[in-house]
Amino acid sequence: MSQQQSLLTHEQVQAGQYESEMTRRAEFLAGVRATIPLVVGAIPFGIIFGALAVSSGLTAGAAAAMSAFVFAGSSQFVAAGLVANGTGLAIIVLTTFVVNLRHMLYSASLAPRMQHLPQRWLLPLGFALTDESFLVVAERYQRNDPSPYKHWFFAGSALFMYTNWQICTWIGIVAGQAIPNPASWGLDFALAVTFIGMLVPGLRSRPVVACVVVAAAAAFLFAGLPNRLGLIVASLLGVAAGMVAQRVRGEIAS
């Protein structure tokens, strides 16, 4: 046997051993473990949403259904606030749509890694794609190893986040019905802390920094706009700033 054939055989054996070690169950549990720190930050976030939703005029069933079928924390907060202000349906839909546009970027980032999966996987994973799960799943896919079950890692993270969100929403609903003025608890700080914790590790390039700085400045400047329209303006300006910075960077590199 030649040295090249021997090396190939050795690599094939190693790949086979790795595949046998990284089973579906192992990947699923690894996804759960990787998501634990982010779930801890999401617990008060879910509780305060449930409480604020019922205090904003939504029924307990409507608040629970929003978490079950929308499953997008930040847009749920925005929608609950708009409902409390008596905002029209069209503005609520438009605002939550813009807030959730970032999920299109998440999907585009993961698509090349997951395009081989059948629809029975893509549909539920697409629905369950959150900021927290994207953070750990993107990092998992960036590891250069031959595991064929990385989508099970995604499933573990997503199911853990989904279950936690439903439980915390119901805790908030029950507590919000029993305790007046749940907003006074001060738990809404968890929203800002969680997003800052996810954002900081991603500040690795000038276009991303430009996007964040412009969006933050715009959110502050336009915070007084009615119906949370400042969020839409900040999102659009942030994306535009990132695109311009990316184009300038490309022109300088060329």
VOGU-3710 file (C-alpha; in Angstrom, 3 decimals, decimal comma):
1> msqqqsllth> 0,000/0,000/0,000  1,370/3,423/-0,954  1,888/6,214/1,560  -0,899/8,253/-0,082  -3,344/5,347/0,147  -2,356/4,768/3,760  -2,916/8,436/4,595  -6,305/8,396/2,844  -7,349/5,316/4,748  -6,274/6,900/8,017
11> eqvqagqyes> -8,287/10,051/7,302  -11,324/7,984/6,356  -11,078/6,039/9,593  -10,798/9,261/11,598  -13,837/10,725/9,818  -15,794/7,539/10,480  -14,838/7,571/14,142  -15,844/11,237/14,433  -19,184/10,560/12,778  -19,898/7,695/15,164
21> emtrraefla> -18,996/9,856/18,157  -21,005/12,900/17,015  -24,400/11,233/16,919  -27,698/12,998/16,471  -28,266/12,898/20,211  -24,799/14,282/20,962  -25,314/17,210/18,583  -28,797/17,891/19,949  -27,543/17,989/23,536  -24,564/20,124/22,518
31> gvratiplvv> -27,009/22,647/21,056  -28,942/22,709/24,313  -25,783/23,225/26,383  -24,496/26,014/24,131  -27,788/27,872/24,507  -28,030/27,724/28,309  -26,304/31,115/28,962  -28,597/32,814/26,440  -31,697/31,163/27,889  -30,784/32,536/31,310
41> gaipfgiifg> -30,843/36,030/29,828  -34,128/35,342/28,020  -36,027/34,174/31,125  -36,875/37,638/32,516  -37,411/38,808/28,933  -40,179/36,231/28,430  -41,753/36,876/31,827  -41,991/40,608/31,317  -43,473/40,104/27,846  -46,280/37,938/29,208
51> alavssglta> -47,008/40,456/31,942  -46,895/43,493/29,660  -48,994/41,783/26,992  -51,981/41,220/29,285  -51,598/44,658/30,852  -51,588/46,161/27,335  -55,041/44,816/26,576  -54,319/41,403/25,081  -56,146/38,400/26,493  -54,134/35,604/28,076
61> gaaaamsafv> -54,900/33,395/25,082  -53,795/36,060/22,592  -50,531/36,683/24,472  -49,790/32,948/24,639  -50,697/32,480/20,975  -48,331/35,296/19,991  -45,454/33,510/21,692  -46,474/30,151/20,239  -46,984/31,230/16,624  -44,878/34,385/16,237
71> fagssqfvaa> -41,973/33,454/18,517  -40,026/36,672/17,998  -39,385/38,418/21,273  -38,450/41,929/20,200  -41,298/42,240/17,680  -43,725/40,849/20,262  -42,705/43,608/22,664  -43,169/46,216/19,953  -46,559/44,801/18,955  -47,782/44,743/22,574
81> glvangtgla> -46,742/48,369/23,033  -48,500/49,422/19,839  -51,661/47,584/20,884  -51,599/49,420/24,211  -51,408/52,733/22,326  -54,354/51,825/20,124  -52,252/51,775/16,950  -53,826/50,581/13,709  -53,219/47,092/12,402  -51,300/48,249/9,308
91> iivlttfvvn> -48,718/50,133/11,392  -48,314/47,166/13,757  -47,708/44,777/10,846  -45,267/47,143/9,123  -43,288/47,872/12,283  -42,932/44,239/13,340  -42,004/43,308/9,759  -39,124/45,787/9,752  -37,982/44,735/13,228  -37,810/41,123/12,028
101> lrhmlysasl> -35,966/41,843/8,778  -32,715/40,826/10,481  -33,931/37,224/10,303  -33,587/37,397/6,527  -29,880/38,081/7,038  -29,629/35,201/9,488  -31,290/32,871/6,988  -29,072/34,029/4,123  -26,012/33,379/6,261  -27,042/29,823/7,157
111> aprmqhlpqr> -28,609/28,857/3,812  -25,404/27,623/2,097  -24,742/25,305/5,040  -28,260/23,893/5,162  -29,415/23,796/1,550  -29,026/20,012/1,428  -31,706/19,509/4,092  -35,265/18,505/3,115  -38,226/20,822/3,687  -39,311/18,884/6,756
121> wllplgfalt> -36,167/20,239/8,410  -35,937/23,672/6,806  -39,473/24,789/7,644  -39,409/24,183/11,426  -35,822/25,381/11,774  -36,650/28,521/9,797  -39,600/29,216/12,090  -37,482/28,666/15,208  -34,564/30,835/14,081  -33,974/33,417/16,813
131> desflvvaer> -31,131/35,787/17,624  -29,865/33,463/20,346  -30,001/30,270/18,302  -28,406/31,966/15,312  -25,472/33,040/17,460  -24,594/29,521/18,634  -25,586/27,738/15,414  -23,485/30,028/13,205  -20,513/29,357/15,455  -21,152/25,600/15,244
141> yqrndpspyk> -21,264/25,640/11,444  -18,008/27,586/11,324  -16,136/24,716/12,974  -14,301/22,718/10,360  -15,296/19,175/11,245  -17,057/16,435/9,270  -20,105/15,998/11,519  -23,180/15,359/9,314  -25,589/16,163/12,146  -25,039/19,860/12,759
151> hwffagsalf> -28,702/20,532/12,029  -29,470/18,479/15,126  -27,376/21,003/17,065  -29,677/23,684/15,622  -32,729/21,647/16,649  -31,480/21,330/20,229  -30,862/25,040/20,545  -34,159/26,004/18,895  -36,337/23,607/20,893  -34,723/24,714/24,150
161> mytnwqictw> -35,309/28,389/23,329  -38,897/27,733/22,209  -39,836/25,751/25,309  -38,274/28,340/27,607  -40,123/31,183/25,842  -43,527/29,482/26,190  -43,033/28,711/29,881  -41,799/32,212/30,704  -44,631/33,810/28,746  -47,189/31,902/30,801
171> igivagqaip> -45,427/32,818/34,046  -45,612/36,460/33,002  -49,285/36,144/32,000  -50,254/34,684/35,374  -48,140/37,170/37,305  -49,351/40,093/35,187  -52,963/39,252/35,958  -52,260/39,006/39,673  -49,881/41,939/40,173  -50,720/45,506/39,114
181> npaswgldfa> -48,271/47,495/36,968  -45,807/44,702/36,062  -43,665/47,227/34,194  -42,498/48,510/37,569  -40,584/45,276/38,134  -37,751/46,597/36,003  -37,201/43,241/34,285  -37,260/44,874/30,859  -33,543/45,615/31,273  -33,005/41,993/30,208
191> lavtfigmlv> -33,931/42,898/26,629  -31,158/45,451/26,293  -28,596/43,341/28,150  -29,316/40,239/26,069  -28,981/42,045/22,747  -25,825/43,867/23,822  -24,300/40,556/24,864  -25,074/39,073/21,443  -24,035/42,188/19,541  -20,580/42,870/20,974
201> pglrsrpvva> -18,909/39,639/19,722  -20,111/40,466/16,200  -18,353/43,838/16,032  -15,494/42,485/13,953  -15,585/44,702/10,870  -16,017/48,367/10,035  -19,291/47,886/8,108  -20,849/46,177/11,129  -19,597/48,900/13,471  -20,936/51,580/11,118
211> cvvvaaaaaf> -24,322/49,856/11,015  -24,521/49,638/14,801  -23,377/53,201/15,460  -25,750/54,758/12,917  -28,705/52,633/14,037  -28,082/53,470/17,701  -27,773/57,188/16,985  -30,892/57,167/14,826  -32,878/55,249/17,457  -31,975/57,923/19,997
221> lfaglpnrlg> -32,697/60,861/17,691  -36,019/59,517/16,410  -37,265/57,981/19,654  -40,018/60,599/19,839  -41,734/59,542/16,627  -45,236/58,102/17,116  -46,106/54,412/16,823  -42,468/53,360/17,309  -41,649/54,587/13,818  -38,211/55,521/15,130
231> livasllgva> -37,355/51,805/15,082  -38,115/51,599/11,387  -36,044/54,699/10,621  -33,133/53,441/12,741  -33,216/50,002/11,117  -33,224/51,369/7,585  -30,473/53,901/8,287  -28,340/51,266/10,005  -28,628/48,864/7,070  -27,859/51,683/4,626
241> agmvaqrvrg> -24,784/52,711/6,623  -23,498/49,141/6,667  -23,981/48,768/2,922  -22,208/52,048/2,204  -19,318/51,112/4,497  -19,045/47,702/2,838  -18,971/49,275/-0,638  -16,331/51,831/0,384  -14,286/49,064/1,939  -14,472/47,059/-1,271
251> eias> -13,442/50,018/-3,401  -10,455/50,729/-1,159  -9,394/47,071/-1,228  -9,565/46,980/-5,005
//
